[in-house]
Amino acid sequence: QAVELTKFDYRLSNRLDTELQKLRCRVNYHALRFTDPILKMGKLLVERMKMKAKHFIALHLRFEPDMLAFSGCYYGGGDKERAELGAIRKRWKTLHASNPEKVRRNGKCPLTPEEVGLMLRALGFGSDVHVYVASGDVYGGEESLAPLKGLFPNFHSKQTIATKWELAQFSSFSGRMAALDYIVCDETDVFVANNNGNMARMLAGRRRYFGHKPAIRPNAKKLYKLFLDRNNMTWEEFSSRVRTYQIGFMGEPNEMKPGKGEFHENPDSCLCQAKGIETFEEKNRKDAVKMSDEY
């Protein structure tokens, strides 16, 4: 039998004894598993993506209406956007009134789909790269997604690579649909998180724990100003500045110091360290970094 303690571990996660942290790793990464139907469907999605391209990237877009409403961000949609997101925001009675400009200036807002696409192109991902987008219903629908699809025509999601019938047993449950995305994002060569939320942190930690694969997150605080000035500079200058701002945000193996960051994102006390020999994990890290450089 099991006891579930919801919303309990986050406050303690960086202050536990090392042996307890190791136990958490055994639970998080070995004992806990998705149910067989989710694992089977997730594996099928991964196989279909690899049939389309030997290497692909996965983007956790996080541009759903509830996410934008909760964050208090504003994206230029006028009174219609304010009314729609304001109505959703009323679900959380304890939220303070937001200052959208300040929130975005502090890097707390997800990038728009177009901004994410521009960041990836500036980092060197070409238009031929296959992109799997993990997301619920995107705010603004196809109109919001059109610029991203224009930058990356090889655009995929679970809805495009699986039939409605195959997804039927999962589609009524947002958690199960998110689990399918989680599996694909874990198996991808490069994972890109648009918002540093729980799913993104857990994926980053898992990808560090199992031999390391890159997990890119936008330096939204610095990119915010850059996007405002984008039309006043050449593409070469824009892409050069994006690459500079993204140093330390590209998910490299030693990017985070031991003990820093949330445990889910950086399970340092569970990672074995060896000197003088190349461990299996180190070889995987080198392969992942090499693959990232090739992209």
C-alpha positions as CSV (number, residue, x, y, z in Angstrom):
1,Q,0.0,0.0,0.0
2,A,1.1,3.6,-0.4
3,V,0.5,7.0,1.2
4,E,0.4,10.1,-1.0
5,L,1.6,13.4,0.5
6,T,0.6,16.0,-2.1
7,K,2.4,19.3,-2.4
8,F,4.6,18.3,0.6
9,D,8.1,17.5,-0.7
10,Y,9.0,20.8,-2.4
11,R,9.7,22.8,0.7
12,L,12.0,20.1,2.1
13,S,13.7,18.9,-1.1
14,N,17.0,20.7,-0.8
15,R,17.5,20.1,2.9
16,L,17.3,16.4,3.3
17,D,20.1,14.1,4.4
18,T,22.1,12.7,1.4
19,E,21.0,9.1,2.1
20,L,17.3,10.3,2.0
21,Q,18.0,12.1,-1.3
22,K,19.4,8.9,-2.7
23,L,16.2,7.1,-1.6
24,R,14.1,9.8,-3.4
25,C,16.1,9.1,-6.6
26,R,15.4,5.4,-6.3
27,V,11.7,6.2,-5.9
28,N,11.5,9.0,-8.6
29,Y,13.6,7.3,-11.3
30,H,13.2,3.5,-10.6
31,A,10.2,2.7,-8.4
32,L,7.6,5.1,-9.9
33,R,6.3,4.1,-13.3
34,F,3.5,5.1,-15.6
35,T,0.8,2.5,-16.1
36,D,1.3,0.0,-18.9
37,P,-1.2,1.6,-21.4
38,I,0.5,5.0,-21.0
39,L,4.0,3.4,-21.4
40,K,2.9,1.5,-24.4
41,M,1.3,4.5,-26.1
42,G,4.3,6.8,-25.2
43,K,6.7,4.2,-26.7
44,L,4.6,4.2,-29.9
45,L,4.7,8.0,-30.2
46,V,8.5,7.9,-29.8
47,E,8.9,5.2,-32.4
48,R,6.8,7.2,-34.9
49,M,8.8,10.4,-34.3
50,K,12.0,8.4,-34.9
51,M,10.5,7.0,-38.1
52,K,10.1,10.6,-39.3
53,A,13.6,11.7,-38.3
54,K,16.6,10.0,-36.7
55,H,17.0,13.0,-34.4
56,F,14.3,15.4,-33.2
57,I,13.7,18.0,-30.5
58,A,10.7,18.2,-28.2
59,L,9.3,21.6,-27.1
60,H,7.1,21.9,-23.9
61,L,5.3,25.0,-25.2
62,R,3.3,25.8,-22.1
63,F,1.1,28.4,-23.8
64,E,-2.3,27.2,-22.6
65,P,-4.9,29.8,-21.5
66,D,-4.8,28.7,-17.8
67,M,-1.0,29.1,-17.7
68,L,-1.1,32.6,-19.2
69,A,-3.9,33.6,-16.8
70,F,-2.1,32.3,-13.8
71,S,1.1,34.1,-14.7
72,G,-0.6,37.4,-15.1
73,C,1.1,38.0,-18.5
74,Y,-0.2,40.0,-21.4
75,Y,0.5,39.4,-25.1
76,G,-1.0,42.3,-26.9
77,G,-4.5,40.9,-27.5
78,G,-6.3,44.0,-26.3
79,D,-9.6,44.0,-24.3
80,K,-10.5,40.5,-25.7
81,E,-7.4,38.9,-24.2
82,R,-7.7,40.8,-20.9
83,A,-11.4,39.7,-20.5
84,E,-10.7,36.0,-21.4
85,L,-7.6,35.6,-19.2
86,G,-9.1,37.7,-16.5
87,A,-12.2,35.4,-16.3
88,I,-9.9,32.4,-15.9
89,R,-7.7,34.1,-13.4
90,K,-10.7,34.4,-11.0
91,R,-10.4,30.7,-10.3
92,W,-7.5,31.5,-8.0
93,K,-9.0,33.7,-5.4
94,T,-5.7,34.3,-3.5
95,L,-3.8,35.7,-6.6
96,H,-2.7,39.3,-6.3
97,A,-3.4,41.8,-9.0
98,S,-0.7,41.5,-11.6
99,N,1.5,44.0,-13.3
100,P,2.0,42.3,-16.8
101,E,4.8,44.6,-17.8
102,K,6.8,43.9,-14.6
103,V,6.1,40.1,-14.7
104,R,7.4,39.9,-18.3
105,R,10.4,42.2,-17.6
106,N,11.4,39.8,-14.7
107,G,11.3,36.8,-17.1
108,K,8.3,35.2,-15.5
109,C,6.2,35.0,-18.7
110,P,6.4,32.1,-21.2
111,L,7.7,33.1,-24.6
112,T,5.1,33.2,-27.4
113,P,5.3,30.3,-29.9
114,E,6.9,32.7,-32.4
115,E,9.6,33.8,-29.9
116,V,10.4,30.2,-29.0
117,G,10.9,29.5,-32.8
118,L,13.1,32.5,-33.3
119,M,15.2,31.6,-30.3
120,L,15.7,28.1,-31.6
121,R,16.6,29.3,-35.1
122,A,19.1,31.8,-33.6
123,L,20.7,28.9,-31.7
124,G,21.3,27.1,-35.0
125,F,18.3,24.7,-35.4
126,G,17.5,24.8,-39.1
127,S,14.1,24.7,-40.7
128,D,14.5,21.0,-41.6
129,V,14.6,20.0,-37.9
130,H,11.6,17.9,-36.7
131,V,9.9,19.4,-33.7
132,Y,7.5,17.6,-31.4
133,V,5.4,20.1,-29.5
134,A,4.1,19.0,-26.1
135,S,1.1,21.1,-25.2
136,G,-2.6,21.3,-24.4
137,D,-4.9,23.7,-26.2
138,V,-2.7,26.7,-27.2
139,Y,-4.1,30.2,-26.5
140,G,-5.0,31.8,-29.8
141,G,-5.1,28.4,-31.6
142,E,-3.7,28.1,-35.1
143,E,-3.1,31.8,-35.3
144,S,-0.6,31.6,-32.4
145,L,1.0,28.5,-33.8
146,A,1.3,29.7,-37.4
147,P,4.7,31.7,-37.0
148,L,6.3,28.7,-35.2
149,K,5.1,26.3,-37.9
150,G,6.4,28.7,-40.5
151,L,9.9,28.5,-38.9
152,F,9.7,24.7,-38.4
153,P,7.4,23.1,-41.0
154,N,8.2,19.6,-39.7
155,F,5.8,20.3,-36.8
156,H,4.4,17.3,-34.8
157,S,2.2,16.6,-31.8
158,K,0.6,13.6,-30.3
159,Q,-2.6,14.5,-32.2
160,T,-0.7,14.5,-35.6
161,I,1.2,11.3,-35.1
162,A,-1.6,9.2,-33.4
163,T,-5.2,8.7,-34.4
164,K,-8.2,10.0,-32.5
165,W,-9.1,6.3,-31.7
166,E,-5.6,5.6,-30.3
167,L,-5.8,8.6,-28.0
168,A,-9.4,8.0,-26.9
169,Q,-8.6,6.3,-23.6
170,F,-6.3,9.2,-22.6
171,S,-8.0,12.3,-24.1
172,S,-10.5,12.9,-21.3
173,F,-7.7,13.1,-18.7
174,S,-5.2,16.0,-19.0
175,G,-2.8,14.2,-16.7
176,R,-2.6,11.1,-18.9
177,M,-2.2,13.3,-22.0
178,A,0.6,15.1,-20.2
179,A,2.2,11.7,-19.3
180,L,2.4,10.8,-23.0
181,D,4.1,14.1,-23.7
182,Y,6.5,13.5,-20.8
183,I,7.6,10.2,-22.3
184,V,8.4,11.7,-25.7
185,C,10.2,14.7,-24.1
186,D,12.3,12.3,-22.1
187,E,13.3,10.3,-25.1
188,T,14.1,13.3,-27.4
189,D,17.7,14.3,-28.3
190,V,17.1,17.9,-27.1
191,F,14.3,19.0,-24.8
192,V,13.2,22.7,-24.8
193,A,11.2,24.0,-21.9
194,N,9.3,27.3,-22.4
195,N,8.5,27.7,-18.7
196,N,10.4,26.4,-15.7
197,G,7.4,24.6,-14.2
198,N,7.1,21.3,-12.4
199,M,7.1,19.1,-15.5
200,A,10.1,20.9,-17.1
201,R,12.1,20.6,-13.9
202,M,11.3,16.9,-13.4
203,L,12.3,16.2,-17.0
204,A,15.5,18.2,-16.7
205,G,16.4,16.2,-13.5
206,R,15.5,12.9,-15.1
207,R,17.6,13.7,-18.2
208,R,20.6,14.6,-15.9
209,Y,20.2,11.4,-13.8
210,F,20.1,9.0,-16.7
211,G,23.4,9.9,-18.3
212,H,22.5,13.5,-19.3
213,K,20.8,14.8,-22.4
214,P,20.4,18.6,-23.0
215,A,17.4,20.5,-21.6
216,I,17.3,24.0,-22.9
217,R,15.3,26.8,-21.1
218,P,15.0,30.4,-22.3
219,N,16.8,33.1,-20.4
220,A,13.5,35.0,-20.6
221,K,14.6,37.9,-18.5
222,K,17.3,38.9,-21.1
223,L,15.5,37.7,-24.1
224,Y,12.5,40.0,-23.3
225,K,14.4,43.2,-24.1
226,L,16.0,41.5,-27.2
227,F,12.6,40.7,-28.7
228,L,11.4,44.3,-28.2
229,D,14.4,45.5,-30.3
230,R,14.4,42.7,-32.8
231,N,13.3,44.9,-35.7
232,N,16.2,47.3,-35.1
233,M,19.0,44.9,-35.7
234,T,20.2,42.4,-38.3
235,W,19.5,38.7,-38.0
236,E,23.3,38.1,-37.4
237,E,23.3,40.5,-34.5
238,F,20.1,39.1,-33.1
239,S,21.2,35.4,-33.2
240,S,24.6,36.3,-31.8
241,R,23.0,38.0,-28.8
242,V,20.6,35.1,-28.3
243,R,23.5,32.7,-28.2
244,T,25.3,34.9,-25.6
245,Y,22.2,35.3,-23.4
246,Q,21.6,31.5,-23.5
247,I,25.0,30.6,-22.0
248,G,24.2,28.8,-18.7
249,F,20.7,27.9,-20.0
250,M,21.5,25.2,-22.5
251,G,21.4,22.2,-20.1
252,E,25.1,21.4,-20.1
253,P,26.3,18.7,-17.7
254,N,28.0,20.9,-15.1
255,E,25.8,24.0,-15.7
256,M,24.4,23.9,-12.1
257,K,26.5,23.8,-9.0
258,P,25.9,20.9,-6.6
259,G,23.1,21.7,-4.2
260,K,21.8,24.6,-6.3
261,G,18.4,24.7,-7.9
262,E,15.4,22.6,-7.0
263,F,16.2,18.9,-6.3
264,H,13.9,17.7,-9.0
265,E,15.8,19.7,-11.6
266,N,19.3,19.0,-10.2
267,P,19.4,15.7,-8.2
268,D,23.2,16.1,-7.7
269,S,23.4,14.0,-4.5
270,C,22.2,11.0,-6.6
271,L,24.7,11.3,-9.4
272,C,27.8,9.1,-9.2
273,Q,31.2,10.8,-9.7
274,A,34.2,8.9,-10.9
275,K,37.8,10.0,-11.6
276,G,40.3,8.5,-14.1
277,I,37.7,6.3,-15.9
278,E,34.9,7.1,-18.3
279,T,31.7,5.9,-16.8
280,F,28.7,4.9,-18.9
281,E,27.0,8.1,-17.8
282,E,29.9,10.3,-18.9
283,K,30.0,8.6,-22.3
284,N,26.3,9.4,-22.7
285,R,26.9,13.0,-21.6
286,K,29.7,13.4,-24.3
287,D,27.5,11.9,-26.9
288,A,24.6,14.2,-26.0
289,V,26.8,17.3,-26.1
290,K,28.3,16.2,-29.4
291,M,24.8,15.7,-30.8
292,S,23.7,19.1,-29.5
293,D,26.8,20.7,-31.2
294,E,25.9,19.0,-34.5
295,Y,22.4,20.5,-34.3
